[in-house]
Amino acid sequence: MNELSTDLVTYRRDGPIAFLGLNRPQKLNAFSDELVVALVAALRRFDSEDEARVAVLSGHGRAFSSGADVQQRQMRSREELLALGGPEGWGARGADVFTRSVNWKPVVAAAHGYAIGMGLGIMLSADMVVAESGTQFQVTETPRGLSPVRYAFLMRLRGSPGFAMEMGLTGRYFTAEEAHADGLVDRVAPSGEHVRMAVDLALQIAANPPLSVRALVRARRAEMEEAERRAALLTEPMQLHLTADFAESARAFVEKRKPRAFLGN
């Protein structure tokens, strides 16, 4: 067994399975720039460790992830948003987490509690998904005034265009059971069993010749990267991160109040 813990991501290997844990439980594993960078580093370690065949990615505490750290990433000054081209810090783009691999090993996400916003995006980017019964999901970008297109595209790679459109347009919460019915989630686990069920899947995967497994992972992630690129080309010119609606929604979230009427600018 090989173990490594950092402040933000835990790493443990047991035989062919690497266990990666998002470790900001006091913030419901909200993705700060630092957490994104730490997750990329943990995935790079998994990718390069010969004995590791499959990774199980989960969240410590009460949730998989509550999404982006609004205080850090969405309350940046206008000057910062202009310089960065969006709320995400330099080298901390969610779209890059799974598409910078070398050996293309599979990752099984084990979600519980909440997987919303960027947390939903990270979960959908994994190669298989197990969710604990009752887990809540949301495309938070819609009510926040940002683009939901990336998330809708990721959802369409797994499920139906109609469900992706509804979740993207309404921005409502949806359940693990709804997600499973649409194909976004591969398995729904009883309470407390999501990691165990993910390990069962990982062991089935690890029993196969690794190169054939990686061929499929690489092909899927190439498709995912193309969807990410299309979403960026379609929406980045709109600069939604510079709109008054985005600024108001982020401020309202931080100030724990309802946003004022949106103006469409």
C-alpha positions, -999 to 999 in steps of 0.1 A, spaced: 0 0 0 13 34 -10 0 65 8 4 103 3 -17 131 19 -16 168 11 -37 196 26 -61 195 -4 -61 160 -19 -54 127 -3 -37 99 -23 -36 62 -13 -29 31 -34 -41 -4 -25 -30 -29 -51 -41 -17 -85 -66 9 -72 -55 45 -64 -78 64 -41 -80 102 -46 -99 123 -21 -109 159 -24 -100 173 10 -116 207 18 -145 193 39 -150 226 57 -158 242 24 -177 211 10 -147 206 -13 -154 238 -32 -128 241 -59 -103 269 -52 -75 274 -77 -52 255 -53 -76 225 -51 -77 222 -89 -39 223 -91 -36 197 -63 -61 174 -81 -42 177 -113 -10 167 -94 -27 137 -78 -40 126 -112 -5 130 -127 9 108 -99 -18 82 -106 -11 84 -143 27 78 -138 25 51 -111 30 18 -128 12 -3 -102 -19 19 -103 -44 7 -129 -77 25 -120 -85 55 -97 -115 61 -75 -121 98 -69 -143 108 -40 -148 137 -16 -141 138 21 -168 151 44 -204 158 36 -201 162 -2 -182 153 -33 -180 190 -42 -201 222 -39 -186 236 -71 -163 265 -75 -151 285 -46 -172 316 -52 -154 338 -28 -120 332 -46 -129 325 -82 -160 345 -89 -154 375 -67 -122 385 -85 -118 421 -96 -128 431 -131 -91 436 -138 -84 400 -127 -113 386 -148 -100 405 -178 -64 393 -173 -74 357 -167 -102 355 -194 -126 342 -168 -130 333 -131 -106 304 -132 -70 310 -121 -40 305 -143 -33 268 -146 -65 259 -128 -91 254 -155 -116 226 -148 -117 217 -185 -80 207 -184 -81 183 -154 -88 151 -173 -74 159 -208 -37 162 -200 -30 126 -195 -1 104 -207 -12 69 -200 -50 74 -201 -59 53 -171 -96 52 -161 -111 71 -132 -143 61 -114 -160 90 -96 -178 82 -63 -201 111 -56 -222 118 -25 -240 147 -9 -236 174 -36 -219 175 -69 -228 209 -83 -212 234 -107 -176 225 -112 -181 195 -90 -206 182 -115 -182 189 -143 -154 170 -126 -177 141 -119 -190 139 -155 -154 140 -168 -146 108 -150 -149 76 -170 -175 60 -149 -197 74 -121 -212 60 -90 -235 82 -69 -249 76 -34 -287 76 -33 -300 111 -27 -270 129 -41 -280 163 -55 -266 178 -88 -270 212 -103 -256 232 -133 -250 263 -111 -235 283 -140 -270 291 -153 -283 309 -122 -248 324 -117 -249 341 -151 -221 320 -166 -223 296 -196 -239 262 -190 -229 250 -224 -198 230 -213 -219 211 -188 -247 205 -213 -222 191 -237 -206 168 -211 -241 156 -201 -250 149 -237 -219 126 -240 -235 104 -213 -272 110 -214 -299 125 -236 -299 160 -252 -333 167 -238 -323 162 -202 -291 182 -207 -311 210 -221 -336 210 -193 -310 210 -166 -289 237 -184 -319 260 -190 -336 256 -156 -305 253 -134 -326 232 -110 -313 206 -87 -317 170 -98 -312 137 -80 -289 107 -84 -320 87 -93 -329 111 -121 -292 112 -133 -291 74 -134 -324 72 -154 -308 95 -180 -275 76 -181 -254 104 -165 -246 81 -135 -237 44 -140 -247 31 -106 -267 44 -76 -254 31 -43 -272 27 -10 -263 53 17 -226 50 26 -218 25 -1 -208 47 -30 -170 42 -26 -174 4 -21 -194 2 -52 -169 23 -71 -141 0 -59 -161 -30 -72 -163 -14 -106 -126 -4 -105 -115 -40 -97 -135 -53 -127 -118 -28 -149 -83 -35 -134 -87 -73 -142 -86 -65 -179 -54 -60 -201 -46 -23 -193 -38 -12 -228 -72 -22 -242 -88 -3 -213 -67 28 -220 -76 28 -256 -112 33 -248 -104 59 -221 -82 79 -246 -109 78 -273 -136 90 -248 -115 118 -235 -106 129 -270 -144 132 -277 -148 151 -244 -119 175 -252 -136 182 -285 -168 190 -268 -150 213 -243 -133 231 -272 -166 236 -290 -182 250 -259 -154 274 -253 -154 286 -290 -192 292 -288 -194 310 -255 -160 326 -245 -165 355 -270 -197 364 -250 -175 373 -219 -203 364 -195 -179 367 -166 -178 405 -172 -216 410 -172 -235 428 -145 -258 398 -140 -228 376 -132 -214 401 -107 -248 405 -90 -254 368 -87 -219 362 -72 -223 390 -47 -258 378 -37 -244 343 -31 -216 356 -9 -239 380 9 -265 352 14 -294 371 -2 -316 368 -32 -302 385 -63 -318 416 -76 -336 415 -109 -313 404 -138 -310 429 -166 -295 408 -194 -262 427 -195 
